Amino acid sequence: MLRPPVGVAILGFLAILAGVADLLIGFRLMGWVAFGPGEVGSGLFFWGLLAAVTGGIYIAAGVALWATQPWAWVFTWIMAILGLFNAVLVLLGTGDLASGIAAALLPFVTLWYVNQEDIKAVFGIHA
């Protein structure tokens, strides 16, 4: 297994962090909590299940980034594109250029980074 570049390791760590947060939110919405009453009813179990599944996907993607699996590169690329689309929606929704640029900054940098030739080579992506 290749050691991932520092930027890829950071992206993997952030993906795992987001996955753990989604898992915890999902468990809370499904009523599985350790402290205090859980929020139940009104279809929250479905949204909690969806959040937990999303968390699992993000954790798997983070581990795959550390292992430099090609599908993790594709996943990161797709998520960055969706992030740019979200930034356009933020711009349209708020009417504030600064908010749109701020929302686009991390996806744009991520997309630029993963498309560097040396990063693509680590993942075995040849184009």
Contacts in CASP RR format, 6 or more apart in sequence:
PFRMAT RR
TARGET T0000
AUTHOR 0000-0000-0000
METHOD contacts of the structure
MODEL  1
MLRPPVGVAILGFLAILAGVADLLIGFRLMGWVAFGPGEVGSGLFFWGLL
AAVTGGIYIAAGVALWATQPWAWVFTWIMAILGLFNAVLVLLGTGDLASG
IAAALLPFVTLWYVNQEDIKAVFGIHA
1 67 0 8 1.000
1 68 0 8 1.000
2 68 0 8 1.000
2 122 0 8 1.000
4 12 0 8 1.000
4 65 0 8 1.000
4 66 0 8 1.000
4 67 0 8 1.000
4 68 0 8 1.000
4 122 0 8 1.000
5 118 0 8 1.000
5 119 0 8 1.000
5 122 0 8 1.000
7 113 0 8 1.000
8 65 0 8 1.000
8 66 0 8 1.000
8 68 0 8 1.000
8 119 0 8 1.000
8 122 0 8 1.000
9 65 0 8 1.000
9 66 0 8 1.000
11 62 0 8 1.000
11 65 0 8 1.000
11 76 0 8 1.000
11 110 0 8 1.000
11 113 0 8 1.000
11 114 0 8 1.000
12 61 0 8 1.000
12 62 0 8 1.000
12 63 0 8 1.000
12 65 0 8 1.000
12 66 0 8 1.000
13 62 0 8 1.000
15 58 0 8 1.000
15 59 0 8 1.000
15 61 0 8 1.000
15 62 0 8 1.000
15 65 0 8 1.000
16 58 0 8 1.000
16 59 0 8 1.000
16 62 0 8 1.000
16 63 0 8 1.000
18 55 0 8 1.000
18 58 0 8 1.000
19 54 0 8 1.000
19 55 0 8 1.000
19 56 0 8 1.000
19 57 0 8 1.000
19 58 0 8 1.000
19 59 0 8 1.000
20 55 0 8 1.000
20 59 0 8 1.000
21 55 0 8 1.000
22 51 0 8 1.000
22 52 0 8 1.000
22 54 0 8 1.000
22 55 0 8 1.000
22 56 0 8 1.000
22 58 0 8 1.000
23 51 0 8 1.000
23 52 0 8 1.000
23 55 0 8 1.000
23 56 0 8 1.000
23 59 0 8 1.000
25 48 0 8 1.000
25 51 0 8 1.000
26 47 0 8 1.000
26 48 0 8 1.000
26 49 0 8 1.000
26 50 0 8 1.000
26 51 0 8 1.000
26 52 0 8 1.000
27 33 0 8 1.000
27 48 0 8 1.000
27 52 0 8 1.000
28 38 0 8 1.000
28 39 0 8 1.000
28 48 0 8 1.000
29 39 0 8 1.000
29 44 0 8 1.000
29 45 0 8 1.000
29 47 0 8 1.000
29 48 0 8 1.000
29 51 0 8 1.000
30 44 0 8 1.000
30 45 0 8 1.000
30 48 0 8 1.000
30 49 0 8 1.000
30 52 0 8 1.000
31 38 0 8 1.000
31 39 0 8 1.000
31 40 0 8 1.000
31 44 0 8 1.000
31 45 0 8 1.000
61 72 0 8 1.000
61 75 0 8 1.000
61 76 0 8 1.000
62 72 0 8 1.000
64 71 0 8 1.000
64 72 0 8 1.000
64 75 0 8 1.000
65 72 0 8 1.000
65 76 0 8 1.000
68 122 0 8 1.000
68 123 0 8 1.000
68 124 0 8 1.000
69 123 0 8 1.000
70 123 0 8 1.000
70 124 0 8 1.000
70 125 0 8 1.000
72 123 0 8 1.000
73 114 0 8 1.000
73 119 0 8 1.000
73 120 0 8 1.000
73 123 0 8 1.000
73 125 0 8 1.000
76 110 0 8 1.000
76 114 0 8 1.000
77 111 0 8 1.000
77 114 0 8 1.000
77 115 0 8 1.000
79 107 0 8 1.000
79 110 0 8 1.000
80 107 0 8 1.000
80 108 0 8 1.000
80 110 0 8 1.000
80 111 0 8 1.000
80 114 0 8 1.000
81 107 0 8 1.000
81 111 0 8 1.000
82 107 0 8 1.000
83 103 0 8 1.000
83 104 0 8 1.000
83 107 0 8 1.000
84 104 0 8 1.000
84 107 0 8 1.000
84 108 0 8 1.000
84 111 0 8 1.000
86 103 0 8 1.000
86 107 0 8 1.000
87 100 0 8 1.000
87 101 0 8 1.000
87 103 0 8 1.000
87 104 0 8 1.000
87 107 0 8 1.000
88 100 0 8 1.000
88 104 0 8 1.000
90 99 0 8 1.000
90 100 0 8 1.000
90 103 0 8 1.000
91 97 0 8 1.000
91 99 0 8 1.000
91 100 0 8 1.000
91 103 0 8 1.000
94 100 0 8 1.000
113 119 0 8 1.000
114 120 0 8 1.000
120 126 0 8 1.000
120 127 0 8 1.000
END
